[in-house]
Amino acid sequence: MHHFQYRDQVLFAEDVPLEKIGQEVGTPCYVYSYATLTHHFKVFDGAFAEVPHLTCYSVKACSNIAIVRLFARMGGGTDIVSGGELFRALKAGVPANKIVFSGVGKTEKEIAMALEAGILMFNVESEQELLTIAEVAKQKGKTAPISLRVNPDVDPKTHPYISTGLKKNKFGIDIQLAKSLYLKAKEIPYVRVVGIDCHIGSQLTTLSPFLDALERIKQLYKELEKEGLGPQYLDLGGGLGIPYHGEEPPHPKEYAQAIIKAAKDLNCTLIFEPGRVIVGNAGILLTKVLYLKQNREKNFVIVDAAMNDLARPSLYGAYHEILPVKNEDKEMLVADIVGPICESGDFLAKDRKIKQVNKGDLLAVMSAGAYGFSMSSNYNSRPRAAEVLVKGSEYFIIRERERYEDLIRLEKIPAWLE
Ligand SMILES: *Cc1c(COP(=O)(O)O)cnc(C)c1O
């Protein structure tokens, strides 16, 4: 469910017509719905109400500090994957003891920063990382709370670029090696084992990979318990999918019921790291039609948003529904919807059947809240888009559109070229 709906053929974000935002803020621009964001967080977090749990929103899905703060205010923690995300989470007011730190390449500097802040746990992805965390903790005179991110070798049946729990993926520690590393960790000073973690991929549309992974993790948990190492936290990562184009992913309640049932004999607090399922359908990318053109093969609708604004179609061949902001009765047209960037891979949709559009019309690229702005870049020296949060009949700019000056702010011309 989301709050981007037509009223008399005009597309609204909650009670604000998108046309108004297009005129006042300009395009391209990301628009998020407060009601949708909070609803999704409540539904997900509420589905686990009956068990001890912590919902750690995955910052990389949509990293704006206003959005991270919103979930923090609702009691959420965060899952971070870099020092930059730690900085954001702290700025947003997330309590450090609700932050979990994932990622295969944490630097010593990032580890030190997280130890200083006092995060809940490091999700460790290799033996060398474990030893490095212990070393940094020693230097700081602290004890690092850790869990091992286990790679359970299950196929999430999603796009290969967003599968993370197969043994050929770079993520996590091979489940067959995890027990011995846990036993090693137990003996290492300056680290304290507090959890087990896995995250098998993103945009999963069935429950079985989650449950297969959980079965394997449970076995490991029981073996660890026998060794006197029953971790306190079981972090099951994120990955629940959303409907982009007819997918029918399990509802968070269904997901929660299945997991609660499967984990009920474990004596631990569950942690989740949802990203997409919370923010995906809570945001759109608003763009304007610049030109129409035809060649012998195809029609092209050239819009002012490009792959630098929304990388998913180019990167994953992802499908995003594209809706006219004014839904008038028109003939249908089949076209590629493309951006201004000088790459043939720069498209938002291919061979898409849409209502005939004209120069100047606004289009809404739907379900762009997750991995939209957060993956955007300045390629082709395009200033990054503005971000807007709608709440009821008001809207707030939560990130200004970049200016040309921002593009070169950190660049320098050497003295010999002056
Ligand atoms: C990206 C990521 C998530 C969030 O994944 P979604 O599919 O957006 O829910 C959670 N945990 C880790 C470790 C991640 O890398």
Ligand as a Chemical Component Dictionary entry (heavy atoms), coordinates in Angstrom:
data_LIG
# 
_chem_comp.id                   LIG 
_chem_comp.type                 NON-POLYMER 
_chem_comp.pdbx_formal_charge   0 
_chem_comp.three_letter_code    LIG 
# 
loop_
_chem_comp_atom.comp_id 
_chem_comp_atom.atom_id 
_chem_comp_atom.alt_atom_id 
_chem_comp_atom.type_symbol 
_chem_comp_atom.charge 
_chem_comp_atom.model_Cartn_x 
_chem_comp_atom.model_Cartn_y 
_chem_comp_atom.model_Cartn_z 
_chem_comp_atom.pdbx_ordinal 
LIG C1 C1 C 0 21.520 -4.173 1.575 1  
LIG C2 C2 C 0 21.481 -4.892 2.882 2  
LIG C3 C3 C 0 20.285 -4.998 3.595 3  
LIG C4 C4 C 0 18.969 -4.486 3.091 4  
LIG O1 O1 O 0 18.477 -5.257 2.047 5  
LIG P1 P1 P 0 16.986 -5.035 1.489 6  
LIG O2 O2 O 0 16.868 -6.014 0.412 7  
LIG O3 O3 O 0 16.908 -3.637 1.020 8  
LIG O4 O4 O 0 16.053 -5.296 2.620 9  
LIG C5 C5 C 0 20.332 -5.605 4.834 10 
LIG N1 N1 N 0 21.491 -6.100 5.332 11 
LIG C6 C6 C 0 22.652 -6.026 4.662 12 
LIG C7 C7 C 0 23.877 -6.575 5.254 13 
LIG C8 C8 C 0 22.684 -5.423 3.409 14 
LIG O5 O5 O 0 23.836 -5.370 2.736 15 
# 
loop_
_chem_comp_bond.comp_id 
_chem_comp_bond.atom_id_1 
_chem_comp_bond.atom_id_2 
_chem_comp_bond.value_order 
_chem_comp_bond.pdbx_ordinal 
LIG C1 C2 SING 1  
LIG C2 C3 SING 2  
LIG C2 C8 DOUB 3  
LIG C3 C4 SING 4  
LIG C3 C5 DOUB 5  
LIG C4 O1 SING 6  
LIG O1 P1 SING 7  
LIG P1 O2 DOUB 8  
LIG P1 O3 SING 9  
LIG P1 O4 SING 10 
LIG C5 N1 SING 11 
LIG N1 C6 DOUB 12 
LIG C6 C7 SING 13 
LIG C6 C8 SING 14 
LIG C8 O5 SING 15 
# 
